[in-house]
Amino acid sequence: MNIATDPRTRDDGAVVRRIAALTAFVAATLAVASVLHLSGSVHGRSSPFDGEHAGVAEAIIGAVLAGGALAMRRAPGAARAIGMGATGFAVVGVAVGLSFTTRGGGIPDIAYHLLILPVLVGSLVALVRLGRSTTPPLA
């Protein structure tokens, strides 16, 4: 076990701040993707892809992530729970988006979903792991 994963030496606040920053970055990328879809700049190959629906979904997911990132910074006591909720919502939303995109979207859209989904899942796993402690309770 190294210093970053050892619960006795890990700074949970620093981990949460990093995840909040990463979450804010992902929210920003979703905002860009939403604008591209809603402006008609991105087209799919076929149904069930719909650029307008994708843009709205990305805007909603991005807003939830941005709000979650802000709340994680402002409410350290609830940051883990807030982060898990916002990130869990985003994981589900991006997975659903990947399903639609693989069936009718373009290669850049598919690549974007395939890049951001592991980032979100990794963030969620890190937040879940923060709640676990491998040190035995004091008797």
N, C-alpha and C positions, 0 to 999 in steps of 0.2 A: 504494500500500500504506500502511495506517495503522499507528500504533504498536501496536494490539492484534493485528494479524495479521502484523506484520513479525517473523520469527523472531529477528532480532538484538536486538530490544527487548522482546519478549514475555516475561512471567514465567510459564513453564509451570507452576510450582508453584501460582500463584494461580489459573490456569485449572483445574487439577485440583481444587483446593479448592472452587471454585465449582460444578464439575460434581458433586463428591461431595455438596455441599449440595443441589443440585437433585435428585440421585438419591435422597437421603434424603427429600426432600419428596414425590417421586413414590411412594416406598415407603409413606409415611404415607397418601397418598390411596388406594393400593391396599389398605391395611389397612382403611380405612373402607369401601371398596367391598366387600371380602370380608365384613366383619361384616354389612353390609346384605343381601348375597346369602344368607349362611348363616343369618341370622335370619328369612328369608322375607319381608323387607320389599320386595324387588324381584322383580317377576314379568315374564316375557317374554310375547311375543305367541303364540308357537308353537314347535314343535320346529324346530331342534335346540337351542334355548336351554334350559339347565337351571341354575337359580340355585345349586343346591348345587355343581355342577361348576365354575361360574364363581367361586364363593367360594373353593373350594379352589385353583383355578388362580391367582387373584389373591393369595391368601395365600402361595403358593410364590414367585410372581414378586416380590412385595413383600419376602419374606424374603431372596431372592437380592440384590435391590437394596439393602436395608438392610445386609446383610453386606458387600456390595461397597463401599458408601459408608463404612462403618466401616473396612474394610481399606484403602481409598484414603487415609484420614486417618492411619492408623497405619503404613503401609508406603509412604512416598513414592517409594522406588525402584521399586516394583512397581505403583504406583498406576495408571499408564496401562493396563497389561495387565489388571489386575484390573477396572478400570472398563470396558474394552472387552468383557471376558468377561461381566460382570454386565449391562451395558447391551445387549449383543448378544442375550443370553438373553431379556431383557425385551422387546426389539423383536420377536423371533420370537413370544414368548408373547402379547403384546398384539395382534399381527397375526392370530394364530390366533383369539384372542378376538373380534376385530372381525369375522372371517369368520362365527363362530357368531352373534354379536350382530346383525349386519345381517340375517341370515336369520330370526331369531326373537325378538330382544330388543326392549326398549322404546327410545324416542327418547332418554331420558337416558343409558342405557347406551351407545348408539351415539355420542352426543355426547362422552361421557367418553373412549371409545376414540379418537375422532377428534381430541381435544385432546391426549391424552397421547402418542399415537404420534409426532407430529412432534417433541415435546420429547425423547423418547428417541432418535429418529433424529438430531436435531441434536446431542445430547450425544455420541452415538457418532461422528458425523462430526468433531466437535471433538477428541475423543480420538485418532482416527486421524490427523488433521492435525497433532497435536502431534509425531508421529513423523517428519514430513517437514521437511526443511530445504532452503530454497531458496538458501542461501549455499554457494558452492563450497568444497570442502575446501581447506585450506592445503597448498600443495605443498612 
